[in-house]
């Protein structure tokens, strides 16, 4: 029997996922809260390609000539700048959002690779300090776990103004993840839904921030580099104001940046992609004659060595990874599939960090789940991944004839789309046209 | 007593000398003159010393204090005793915004008025204000006690957790999830202890108590209009 019905036509305005969300909202009367990052399609570094060497440029030998990767961070004011061996750092992710094993795995891998990890909204754990040789201590609006001893034990301080996943929003940790230990560190009742502040309690604008940074320098005797982390929105102004306030390092997090929990509407509809944000930040630094004097760390959707190389070519000093590091640890891996299904999802689609029931033991405080991620095993996975990213970035840099990743430059890049050309400020491939600037 | 004249010594040199006292003798006495509203004076102290500051101070005086006993003979700017861990800060004057913000322990006494957000995000510090406090005081306050002998501005204790607030004077509009609670004998005894520690002469019987209704501890769409 044949089906004579005409093909079904799906609404472009109301595709199945939109219909499902409206049905869910009607049932529950509240926005969706989830983890991970923006899922919508955005212009990315994939829209750029390198111009490898040829007659007009010559390359470096891939297996014979050095391509350096080291970075110094915090050279502006700090007595003790940070030296890292690779330009890829691990972004701030809280103990609470992540389990202790995951934090330890991040620290071990970073230490072996000669790079840094970052604390997160919840304070510093002893395991984290012990496992991570270079640890950046975050000062967040919530000030959970904040204390001067840990401030001094950190190797750098990161004042978090915002993050790419939710610029203008505060942290969120639902009650099921507020265990006794997490609650104790945050001075909160156990098991409550914790919604962090979105503004710092003791400063508001850029002039106050300058005074705050000076206080932090005084407390730490001007030893520690001070980073200022911003979510990518009004990037030109924010970078300039962070520099004016006295930052040694600006950490710029694009809207692809991930989170342990926030409103879906925040993830998908606030902020600008990392691609244009990098250009805006570099231009702001150049305008102030501070490019390279104040270092720029870029995060939000960095996944490969190609992303690293492109961010550095656009002028970043280093990148930072969060979600990608967790994926290396096993996030969304096709194991324990029945546990994904119990959450109503499948490997490859999971964003259920907020539930605390992470099937692979990363974003959980449940001991039985945490056991699925032995720290030494996780560290090995992340070390392999970081090694691969560095090798990839070096491959691209050598092909462009660069003996250091920092020698990559915008001139090495062209864009595959008009949008990417406009956002990144590099020519559309095959032309000398940068949209918005006219022909050169 | 060691006297430091800030018209001749930099804040950096002062703080370095005070930080180098880590674990110093309890009898150490310091007097700081000509503070002239400078910021971060005596921030990050970590020793049981007495520090007297003669004159007005700027932002973050006594920030993240541990153990030290600091007396400010003058008004102070934002965030006095921010994130204080322990010790004692007494301000003989008025205080600007965010007194004791996110303070974890210790005691702060303001012998005067405090501006808005007094005790914001406090996590265990005790704060006693002999005068009045401004709007949004004890916003997101988690632990510790806020005692106000005068009046309080609007939105007291918005999104408060387990901090206990005692107010003697007029109370304006309460913040989200903040309610008046019964003043039991246990609370009166607690308040008596706080006033004694602060060396403030007030009658505990005249105070009322405020705290969290705990309705916002778990997100419930039926409470969405509370924000």
Interface residues (C-beta under 8 A of the other chain):
Chain A: X28 X29 X30 X142 X143 X146 X147 X148 X151 X175 X186 X187 X188 X189 X192 X193 X195 X197 X201 X202 X203 X208 X211 X212 X214 X215 X218 X219 X220 X221 X222
Chain B: X11 X12 X15 X16 X19 X39 X40 X43 X44 X46 X58 X59 X60 X63 X64 X66 X78 X79 X82 X83 X85 X97 X98 X101 X102 X104 X117 X120 X121 X123 X124 X139 X140 X142 X143 X159 X161 X162 X217 X218 X219 X221 X224
